Amino acid sequence: MNEALQVLDSAALLRHVRINAVDGDRFGVVSAEGYRYWLRPALGCLLQPAVGDTVLVSLTGQEGYILSVLERSQPQAAQISVPGDLRLSLAQGALSLETRDGLTLDAGTILAVQSRRTVAHLGDAQIGVDTLGVIGEKVESHWVERHESAVYHSEQAVRHNAEYGDARRVVEGHETLSARSVHQYVEKDWSLQGETLDLFAEVTVAVRSDRIKLG
């Protein structure tokens, strides 16, 4: 136990060195005295080092850590790396992300978003989904123009209301209407045209009009 305490309390040297080699998760540096060290980034060194970077290292004996990246040797994409799970927690305030050239998110197997209120303003959006399930209490949608296309479309509703200024429906194949009762109210004209027209009633067929034209 005392030996472990001595190791933890041993004096460490801080040096500015340049990385000149990489082997897996270890980086090779050479001290001013010419000694070679293979060091791993400390947990607090989130910016992943690269060959040519100037870094701050902590040395104790033959061991040590890369504490931070001080200067990059050339412009390149910065990589923030942590070995395990990461949780960003703000006790107060808000978190803002701002980018100039775009934002790419790769969530792997799952992306979970939880919010009491979500607002998104998008210019053009393309969303590709294999299977989509939406559950909620109320939905409102307002569009100037809307187009839908589906190979198979199914709807179920306890009550359905539809209001149109003008409507046109074209069915290329067969259409079947099944209802307990149907009422149609036409303010002006109603016409029905077909190659053959059949009208069947089990009880009564009533036709009421001031004038009835047949043929």
Order of alpha helices (4+ residues) and beta strands (2+ residues): alpha-beta-beta-beta-beta-beta
